[in-house]
Amino acid sequence: MSETLILAAILIPVLIVSIVFHEVAHGWMALALGDTTAKERGRLTLNPVRHVDPVGTLLVPGALALVGGPVFGWAKPVPVNKWRLNNPRTGMMAVAAAGPGTNILLALVATIVLGLVARGLTGAPGDGLALVVLALNYAILINLFLAFFNLLPIPPFDGSHIMEGLLPRKWAAAYEKLRPVGMILFVILIAATWAFPDAGIIERIILPPVEWLRSHFMTLAVAIAGN
């Protein structure tokens, strides 16, 4: 039980920070490209209270962690009005990419800190330092997972906005009409992941690119540690 509490004490703050930075990045990019909606609604803040969704940020990831499934979640979406962007088509692509891009950047920062923490270590870290190392490893893994998960081209994920911008305009208009269906697919995906945690539904799609980038980040951490 104590190990579960320790794991929760690490996972929950890491997940909240990762999700909040992800959402705020959308808002800041939108502001930079002409849309002030998020700023007007007070969402350009790192205060988690403004972003946390009780179900998506706490209940779903907590339940998935308990059943051994992939830990992911979501926050209240930062409002973006694409018609207020300087260029709605390319602007939405940039706004969408800002969230996953920020998660990859956070994973890189955690990698650098991990390398600095491990610098000079000649043996196993003590209990306190071991928890720090564990938290940093989870920060890398969770942020990379969130980045690639959100890049799935299924509405309403960020990848769907990027896909929409890449498609010819006629195809993009038809693709945008699939957004209500995308929400149904998202609910089915969550339910299937929850009901069949051993099936690896999400892991088979997301983990290969996550592990590929994570391996490169770990190489960087080892190089920084210099051990």
C-alpha positions as CSV (number, residue, x, y, z in Angstrom):
1,M,0.0,0.0,0.0
2,S,2.8,2.4,0.9
3,E,4.4,1.8,-2.6
4,T,1.1,2.6,-4.2
5,L,0.9,5.9,-2.3
6,I,4.5,6.8,-3.1
7,L,3.8,6.1,-6.8
8,A,0.6,8.2,-6.7
9,A,2.5,11.0,-5.0
10,I,5.0,11.0,-7.9
11,L,2.6,10.3,-10.8
12,I,-0.2,12.8,-9.9
13,P,2.0,16.0,-9.7
14,V,4.0,15.0,-12.8
15,L,0.8,14.4,-14.8
16,I,-0.8,17.6,-13.6
17,V,2.3,19.7,-14.5
18,S,2.6,18.0,-17.9
19,I,-1.0,18.5,-18.8
20,V,-1.2,22.1,-17.5
21,F,1.9,23.1,-19.5
22,H,0.4,21.3,-22.5
23,E,-2.8,23.4,-22.4
24,V,-1.2,26.7,-21.6
25,A,1.1,26.2,-24.6
26,H,-1.9,26.0,-26.8
27,G,-3.2,29.3,-25.4
28,W,0.1,31.1,-25.6
29,M,0.6,30.0,-29.2
30,A,-2.9,31.1,-30.1
31,L,-2.2,34.5,-28.5
32,A,1.0,34.9,-30.4
33,L,-0.9,34.2,-33.6
34,G,-3.7,36.7,-32.9
35,D,-6.4,34.9,-30.9
36,T,-6.9,36.4,-27.4
37,T,-9.7,34.1,-26.3
38,A,-7.6,32.1,-23.8
39,K,-6.2,35.3,-22.3
40,E,-9.6,36.9,-22.0
41,R,-10.9,33.8,-20.1
42,G,-8.0,33.7,-17.7
43,R,-6.6,30.4,-19.0
44,L,-3.0,31.6,-19.6
45,T,-1.9,30.6,-16.1
46,L,0.0,27.7,-14.7
47,N,-2.4,27.5,-11.8
48,P,-3.7,23.9,-12.1
49,V,-7.1,24.8,-10.5
50,R,-7.9,26.7,-13.8
51,H,-7.1,23.6,-15.9
52,V,-7.7,20.4,-13.9
53,D,-10.6,18.2,-15.1
54,P,-11.6,16.0,-12.1
55,V,-12.3,13.0,-14.5
56,G,-9.5,13.5,-17.1
57,T,-6.8,14.7,-14.8
58,L,-7.4,12.6,-11.7
59,L,-10.0,9.8,-12.0
60,V,-9.0,8.3,-15.4
61,P,-5.2,8.3,-14.9
62,G,-5.5,7.2,-11.3
63,A,-7.7,4.3,-12.3
64,L,-5.4,3.3,-15.2
65,A,-2.4,3.4,-12.9
66,L,-4.1,1.1,-10.4
67,V,-5.0,-1.5,-13.1
68,G,-1.6,-1.3,-14.7
69,G,-2.7,0.5,-17.8
70,P,-0.9,3.3,-19.6
71,V,-1.1,6.5,-17.6
72,F,-2.6,9.4,-19.6
73,G,-5.2,12.0,-19.1
74,W,-6.5,15.4,-20.1
75,A,-7.4,18.8,-18.7
76,K,-10.1,21.3,-19.6
77,P,-9.2,22.4,-23.1
78,V,-7.9,25.9,-23.5
79,P,-10.4,27.8,-25.7
80,V,-9.2,28.7,-29.1
81,N,-11.1,30.5,-31.8
82,K,-9.4,29.7,-35.1
83,W,-11.2,32.5,-36.9
84,R,-9.4,35.0,-34.7
85,L,-6.0,33.6,-35.8
86,N,-4.0,35.6,-38.4
87,N,-4.1,32.5,-40.6
88,P,-6.8,30.0,-39.4
89,R,-5.5,27.1,-41.4
90,T,-1.8,27.2,-40.6
91,G,-2.5,28.9,-37.3
92,M,-4.5,26.0,-35.9
93,M,-1.7,23.6,-37.0
94,A,0.8,25.7,-34.9
95,V,-1.6,25.9,-31.9
96,A,-2.2,22.2,-32.0
97,A,1.5,21.3,-32.3
98,A,2.4,23.6,-29.4
99,G,1.0,21.2,-26.8
100,P,2.8,18.0,-27.8
101,G,5.9,20.1,-28.6
102,T,5.9,21.5,-25.0
103,N,5.6,18.0,-23.6
104,I,8.6,16.9,-25.6
105,L,10.5,20.0,-24.3
106,L,9.5,19.1,-20.7
107,A,10.8,15.5,-21.3
108,L,14.1,17.0,-22.6
109,V,14.4,19.3,-19.5
110,A,13.7,16.3,-17.2
111,T,16.4,14.3,-19.2
112,I,19.0,17.1,-18.6
113,V,18.1,17.3,-14.9
114,L,18.3,13.5,-14.6
115,G,21.8,13.6,-16.1
116,L,22.9,16.3,-13.7
117,V,21.4,14.5,-10.7
118,A,23.3,11.3,-11.7
119,R,26.5,13.1,-12.3
120,G,29.2,11.7,-10.1
121,L,27.2,8.8,-8.7
122,T,29.3,5.7,-8.3
123,G,26.6,3.5,-6.8
124,A,22.9,3.2,-6.2
125,P,21.3,6.6,-5.0
126,G,20.0,6.9,-1.5
127,D,16.3,6.8,-0.8
128,G,15.6,10.5,-1.3
129,L,17.7,10.7,-4.4
130,A,16.2,7.5,-5.7
131,L,12.7,9.1,-5.5
132,V,14.0,12.1,-7.5
133,V,15.4,9.8,-10.1
134,L,12.2,7.9,-10.3
135,A,10.1,11.1,-10.6
136,L,12.4,12.4,-13.4
137,N,12.1,9.1,-15.3
138,Y,8.3,9.2,-15.0
139,A,8.4,12.8,-16.1
140,I,10.2,11.8,-19.3
141,L,7.9,8.8,-20.0
142,I,4.6,10.6,-19.2
143,N,5.5,13.7,-21.3
144,L,6.6,11.7,-24.3
145,F,3.5,9.5,-24.0
146,L,1.2,12.6,-23.8
147,A,3.0,14.1,-26.8
148,F,2.5,11.1,-29.1
149,F,-0.9,10.3,-27.7
150,N,-2.1,13.8,-28.6
151,L,-0.6,13.5,-32.1
152,L,-3.1,10.8,-33.0
153,P,-5.1,12.1,-36.0
154,I,-8.4,11.4,-34.3
155,P,-10.7,14.3,-33.4
156,P,-10.4,16.1,-31.0
157,F,-6.7,15.2,-30.5
158,D,-4.1,17.8,-31.6
159,G,-3.0,15.5,-34.4
160,S,-6.5,16.0,-36.0
161,H,-5.9,19.7,-36.3
162,I,-2.5,19.1,-37.8
163,M,-3.9,16.6,-40.2
164,E,-6.7,19.0,-41.2
165,G,-4.1,21.6,-42.1
166,L,-2.1,19.2,-44.2
167,L,-5.1,17.9,-46.2
168,P,-6.4,19.6,-49.4
169,R,-9.1,22.1,-48.5
170,K,-11.9,20.0,-49.9
171,W,-10.7,16.9,-47.9
172,A,-10.1,19.1,-44.8
173,A,-13.7,20.3,-44.9
174,A,-15.0,16.7,-45.0
175,Y,-12.5,15.6,-42.3
176,E,-13.7,18.4,-40.0
177,K,-17.3,17.0,-40.2
178,L,-16.0,13.8,-38.5
179,R,-15.3,15.6,-35.2
180,P,-18.5,14.4,-33.5
181,V,-17.7,10.9,-34.5
182,G,-14.1,11.4,-33.3
183,M,-15.5,12.1,-29.8
184,I,-17.4,8.8,-29.9
185,L,-14.2,7.0,-31.0
186,F,-12.3,8.7,-28.1
187,V,-14.8,7.5,-25.6
188,I,-14.7,3.9,-27.0
189,L,-10.9,4.1,-26.9
190,I,-10.9,5.1,-23.2
191,A,-13.5,2.5,-22.4
192,A,-11.6,-0.3,-24.2
193,T,-8.3,0.7,-22.5
194,W,-10.0,0.6,-19.1
195,A,-11.9,-2.6,-19.7
196,F,-9.0,-4.5,-21.3
197,P,-5.8,-3.2,-19.8
198,D,-3.8,-6.3,-20.8
199,A,-4.7,-5.9,-24.5
200,G,-2.2,-3.1,-25.0
201,I,-4.5,-1.2,-27.3
202,I,-2.8,2.2,-26.9
203,E,0.7,0.8,-26.1
204,R,0.9,-0.9,-29.5
205,I,0.4,2.4,-31.3
206,I,2.1,4.9,-28.9
207,L,4.9,3.1,-27.2
208,P,7.1,2.4,-30.3
209,P,7.8,6.2,-31.0
210,V,7.8,6.9,-27.3
211,E,10.5,4.3,-26.6
212,W,12.5,5.4,-29.7
213,L,12.7,9.0,-28.5
214,R,13.1,8.0,-24.9
215,S,16.2,5.8,-25.8
216,H,17.8,8.9,-27.4
217,F,17.0,11.0,-24.3
218,M,18.5,8.3,-22.0
219,T,21.7,8.4,-24.2
220,L,21.8,12.1,-23.6
221,A,21.3,11.7,-19.8
222,V,24.1,9.2,-19.6
223,A,26.4,11.6,-21.6
224,I,25.5,14.4,-19.2
225,A,26.1,12.2,-16.2
226,G,29.5,11.3,-17.5
227,N,29.6,8.1,-15.4
